[in-house]
Amino acid sequence: MVIDAGGSYGGFDAGERIVAQYLWSQKIMRVDYLALSHPDLDHFGGLDFIAMNFAPQSFWTTTVPSLDVSYARLMDDLERAKIPIVQVRDTAPVAAIGGVTISSLNGDTGIARSHNNSSMVLRFNYGSISILFTGDIESAGERAILEKRADLHATILKVPHHGSATSSTAAFIAAVRPRAAVISDGYLNNFHFPAPAVVERYLESGAILLRTDLDGAVTVDATPTQATVQTLRTRSPSIKIVAHAR
C-alpha cells in the first residue's frame, strides 16, 4: 500500500522521481492499494504516476470533493485504467492485509467540508506494534476523533499536518502516546514547519521525534513485537522500539 505520494510542481513529479524510484529499488513492481489522505496537491500530485505504473487493484480516497483540475485529471486517469475508486468512511475497505489489521478512524466527518480535517486517518496494527497515519488533520479533526473514543494509541505516529501549529494538540498526543513521532516536512519550507510549540509538546511527551527535513527519509521495519526505525542521514542512529503491554 502507498499512502500519499507527494506533489507534482514545475515538472517535478514526486511520484515518479522519488516514490517510484524507491519502490523499484526494493524490487516492488506492483502496489495493491493506493490511499489518498485528502485531495490536496502536495499529497496526491505523485499518485497518478504510481497508479499508471504499479497496477493497483483499488484507490482509496475521502468523501470530500475537490475542484482542483489536477485531481480531476487523476480521477479520469484512474477511470480509464479501470482502477476502482473507493470512498473510505468509518470502516476500512480491507480489514487486514498480511496479518496487519487496518482501522479507519476519521470517517465522514465533513467538518466544514475541510480537506484537512476530513483527512483519512488509518491505524495499522501488527501484533503489539501500531502505526497511525493522520494526513493533515488539525485540532478540529483531532477533537472529532477523540470524541469517538477510538483507540488512537500508536507505537509510531505520522505527525498530523507536517507539524503545523494548528495540529498535534496536547489531548491528541496524550491519546496516541507515540514511542516515535515522524514529521514529514521539507527542508527550509515556506510554511516554517514544524512549529516550535509542536516540537516541544512531542519532546515533553517522551516521544522520539524524527523530522524528514533534518533526518531525511525515515523507514520503519516492524515485527509483531518490535519496530526498528532508521533515518537516511546520520543525525539519528537506528532506534529499536520494543512494544510494551498497554
C-alpha positions in Angstrom: 0.0 0.0 0.0 1.2 3.5 -0.8 -0.4 6.3 1.2 0.0 9.7 -0.5 2.9 10.4 -2.9 4.0 14.0 -2.6 3.3 16.7 -5.0 3.9 17.5 -8.7 5.2 21.0 -9.3 7.0 22.7 -12.1 7.6 19.4 -13.9 9.0 17.6 -10.8 6.7 14.7 -10.0 7.5 13.2 -6.6 5.7 10.0 -7.5 7.9 9.4 -10.5 11.2 10.8 -9.1 11.0 9.7 -5.5 8.3 7.2 -4.6 8.6 5.0 -7.7 12.4 5.0 -7.6 12.3 3.8 -4.0 9.7 1.1 -4.8 11.8 -0.2 -7.8 14.9 -0.2 -5.7 13.1 -2.6 -3.3 12.1 -4.8 -6.2 8.4 -3.7 -5.7 6.8 -3.8 -9.1 3.2 -3.8 -8.0 1.2 -1.9 -5.4 -2.0 -3.4 -4.4 -3.6 -0.4 -2.8 -3.2 3.4 -3.2 -4.6 5.6 -0.4 -5.0 9.4 -0.6 -5.3 11.0 2.8 -7.1 14.1 1.3 -7.2 15.8 -2.1 -4.5 18.5 -1.7 -1.9 18.6 -4.4 1.1 18.1 -2.1 -0.4 14.7 -1.2 -2.0 13.5 -4.5 0.3 15.0 -7.1 2.6 12.0 -7.3 -0.1 9.3 -7.2 -1.0 9.5 -10.9 2.4 8.1 -11.9 2.2 5.3 -9.3 -1.4 4.4 -10.4 -0.4 4.2 -14.0 2.8 2.1 -13.4 2.2 -0.2 -10.4 -1.2 -1.8 -11.3 -3.1 -1.1 -8.1 -6.3 -3.0 -7.5 -8.1 -0.1 -5.8 -7.7 3.5 -5.0 -8.9 4.8 -1.6 -9.9 8.4 -1.1 -12.1 10.5 1.1 -15.7 11.7 0.5 -14.7 15.3 0.3 -14.7 16.7 -3.2 -12.0 18.8 -4.9 -12.2 21.4 -7.6 -8.5 21.1 -8.4 -8.2 20.3 -12.2 -5.1 18.1 -11.4 -7.3 16.0 -9.1 -10.0 15.7 -11.7 -7.3 14.5 -14.2 -6.2 11.9 -11.6 -9.7 10.6 -11.3 -10.1 10.5 -15.1 -6.9 8.5 -15.4 -8.0 6.0 -12.7 -11.3 5.6 -14.5 -9.6 5.0 -17.9 -7.3 2.5 -16.3 -10.3 0.7 -14.7 -8.9 1.1 -11.2 -11.8 1.0 -8.7 -12.2 4.2 -6.6 -13.3 3.5 -3.0 -14.5 6.2 -0.7 -13.3 5.4 2.8 -15.7 6.2 5.7 -15.8 4.8 9.2 -14.7 1.3 8.1 -11.5 0.5 6.1 -12.3 -1.2 2.8 -10.0 -4.1 3.7 -9.9 -5.3 7.3 -6.5 -6.9 7.2 -3.5 -7.4 4.9 -0.9 -10.0 5.6 -1.6 -10.1 9.3 -1.9 -6.3 9.7 -5.3 -5.1 10.8 -6.5 -1.7 9.4 -8.9 0.7 11.1 -10.3 3.9 9.6 -10.7 6.4 12.4 -11.9 9.6 10.9 -14.7 8.5 8.6 -17.0 11.0 7.0 -16.7 13.9 9.5 -17.3 16.6 6.9 -16.1 19.3 9.2 -17.0 22.4 7.2 -16.1 20.2 4.2 -12.5 20.8 5.2 -9.9 18.8 3.2 -7.5 18.8 6.2 -9.9 17.8 8.9 -11.6 15.2 6.7 -8.3 13.5 6.1 -8.3 9.8 6.0 -6.8 8.5 9.3 -5.6 4.9 9.2 -4.3 2.9 12.0 -2.3 -0.3 11.3 -1.9 -2.9 14.0 0.6 -5.7 13.7 0.7 -7.7 16.9 1.8 -5.2 19.6 3.1 -2.7 17.1 0.8 0.0 15.7 1.3 2.8 13.2 -1.0 5.8 12.8 -1.2 7.8 9.6 -3.1 11.1 10.1 -3.0 13.1 6.9 -3.4 16.8 7.6 -6.0 16.8 10.4 -6.0 19.9 12.5 -7.3 20.5 16.0 -11.0 20.2 15.0 -10.3 16.9 13.3 -8.3 15.6 16.2 -11.2 16.6 18.6 -13.7 14.8 16.4 -11.7 11.6 16.6 -11.2 11.9 20.3 -14.9 12.3 20.8 -15.4 8.9 19.2 -13.2 7.4 21.9 -11.4 5.4 19.2 -8.2 3.5 20.0 -5.6 6.0 18.9 -2.6 4.5 20.7 0.3 4.0 18.2 3.9 2.9 18.5 4.7 5.1 15.5 2.9 8.3 14.6 3.0 10.2 11.3 2.5 13.6 12.9 -0.6 15.5 11.6 -0.2 18.3 9.1 3.6 18.4 8.9 3.9 19.6 12.5 1.7 22.7 12.0 0.8 24.8 15.0 -2.9 24.1 14.1 -2.5 20.3 14.9 -1.0 18.0 17.5 -3.0 19.2 20.5 -1.9 18.1 23.9 -5.0 15.9 24.2 -4.3 14.2 20.9 -0.7 13.4 21.8 -1.8 12.1 25.2 -4.3 9.8 23.5 -1.8 8.5 20.9 1.2 8.1 23.3 3.6 7.5 20.5 7.0 6.0 21.1 8.3 7.7 18.0 6.7 10.6 16.1 7.7 11.4 12.5 7.2 14.9 11.0 7.1 14.9 7.2 8.3 18.4 6.1 10.6 19.9 3.5 13.9 21.5 4.3 13.6 25.3 4.9 9.9 25.0 3.8 7.9 28.2 3.2 5.4 27.3 6.0 8.1 27.1 8.7 7.0 23.7 9.7 7.3 22.3 12.3 6.0 24.8 14.8 8.4 25.1 17.8 5.5 24.6 20.2 4.6 21.3 18.5 8.1 20.1 18.6 8.2 20.9 22.3 4.9 19.0 23.0 6.2 15.8 21.4 9.5 16.0 23.3 7.7 16.7 26.6 5.6 13.6 25.9 8.7 11.5 25.8 8.4 10.5 22.1 11.4 10.1 19.9 11.0 12.9 17.4 12.1 12.5 13.8 11.9 15.1 11.0 12.4 14.5 7.3 13.9 18.0 6.9 16.7 17.1 9.3 16.8 13.3 9.2 16.0 12.6 5.6 13.8 9.5 4.7 12.5 7.6 7.7 11.9 3.9 7.5 10.2 1.6 10.0 10.8 -2.2 9.9 8.2 -3.8 12.1 7.6 -7.3 13.5 4.7 -8.1 15.8 6.8 -7.3 18.9 9.2 -4.5 17.9 9.9 -1.8 15.4 13.3 -0.6 14.1 13.4 3.0 13.0 16.1 4.2 10.7 16.9 7.5 9.0 18.7 8.3 5.8 21.0 10.8 7.4 23.3 10.1 10.4 21.8 12.7 12.8 19.9 9.8 14.5 21.2 6.2 14.8 18.9 3.2 14.3 16.3 3.1 17.0 14.8 -0.2 18.2 11.4 0.1 19.9 10.1 -2.9 21.8 6.3 -2.9 22.3 5.1 -2.5 25.8 1.9 -4.0 27.1 -0.9 -1.4 27.3 
